[in-house]
Amino acid sequence: MSSKIYITGHTGFIGQHLSKMLRTAVVGVNLRESDEVLLDPADALVHLAGKAHDVKKVSAPQEYFAGNTDLTKTVFDHFLASEASVFVFMSSIKSACTKAVLAASFYNVKFF
């Protein structure tokens, strides 16, 4: 079986460059229409999707929570139910704020 790597956020800055580097092994996952991650047998899931930048300052804090914390929990649950053996999570949310953000909500996820 050839390697298959699913990438959420494959159209973002990091996702585009990672996809280019990994070439044919990449399967892009579009979470803009649904948070369902249907994984065929794969080696890895790289989760890059999330809400990171609000240059117009119009987004409510709940939008960030839903687009980052809730979405990551959902994606990770799909990973746990799959046969993939590697989960990589990267977030650039810290780049959008000046104060340290505590991710206390992640401590409720079942892998801790």
C-alpha positions in Angstrom: 0.0 0.0 0.0 1.3 3.4 -0.9 1.5 6.1 1.8 -1.5 8.4 2.2 -1.5 11.5 4.3 -4.7 13.5 4.9 -4.2 17.2 5.5 -6.9 19.6 6.8 -6.1 23.2 5.9 -4.3 22.1 2.8 -5.3 25.4 1.0 -3.7 27.5 3.7 -0.1 28.8 3.7 1.5 25.9 5.6 -0.8 23.3 4.0 0.0 24.4 0.4 3.8 24.1 1.1 3.5 20.9 3.0 1.3 19.4 0.2 3.9 20.4 -2.4 6.7 18.8 -0.4 4.8 15.5 0.2 3.4 15.5 -3.4 1.2 12.5 -4.3 0.8 11.1 -0.8 -1.5 14.0 0.1 -5.3 13.9 0.2 -6.7 17.3 1.0 -9.6 17.5 3.5 -12.0 20.4 3.1 -13.6 21.3 6.4 -15.3 24.5 5.2 -18.4 22.6 4.2 -18.5 19.9 6.8 -16.4 18.8 9.9 -16.7 15.1 8.8 -13.3 13.6 8.2 -13.8 10.4 6.2 -10.5 8.6 6.3 -9.8 5.7 4.1 -6.8 3.7 5.3 -4.0 6.2 5.7 -0.7 6.6 7.4 -1.3 10.0 8.9 -3.6 12.9 9.5 -2.1 16.4 9.6 -4.5 19.0 11.1 -3.8 22.5 10.0 -7.3 23.9 9.6 -8.6 26.6 12.0 -9.6 30.2 12.4 -6.4 32.2 12.8 -6.8 35.7 11.6 -9.4 38.4 12.0 -7.8 41.5 10.6 -11.2 43.4 10.6 -11.8 42.5 14.2 -15.4 41.3 13.6 -15.2 37.7 14.9 -16.7 36.7 18.2 -14.5 34.7 20.6 -17.0 31.8 20.2 -16.1 31.6 16.5 -12.5 31.1 17.4 -13.4 28.4 20.0 -15.6 26.6 17.5 -13.1 26.9 14.6 -10.2 25.8 16.6 -10.9 23.9 19.9 -14.1 22.2 18.9 -13.0 21.4 15.4 -9.7 20.0 16.6 -11.5 17.7 19.0 -13.8 16.5 16.3 -10.9 15.9 13.9 -8.9 14.0 16.6 -11.9 11.8 17.3 -12.1 10.9 13.6 -8.4 10.1 13.7 -8.9 7.8 16.8 -11.6 5.9 14.9 -9.4 5.5 11.8 -6.5 3.2 11.1 -4.0 6.1 10.8 -1.1 5.9 13.2 0.2 9.5 13.2 -1.7 12.7 14.1 0.1 16.0 13.7 -1.6 19.2 14.9 -0.3 22.7 14.2 -1.9 26.0 14.9 -1.0 29.6 14.1 -3.6 31.1 16.4 -0.9 32.5 18.7 0.3 34.6 15.9 -3.0 36.5 15.9 -2.9 37.6 19.6 -0.5 39.3 21.9 -1.3 37.6 25.2 -0.6 33.9 26.0 -3.7 31.8 25.3 -4.3 28.9 27.6 -5.7 25.8 25.9 -7.3 24.4 29.0 -10.2 23.0 27.1 -7.8 20.5 25.4 -7.2 18.8 28.8 -10.7 17.4 28.5 -9.9 15.5 25.3 -9.6 11.7 25.8 -5.9 11.4 24.9 -4.8 13.2 28.1 
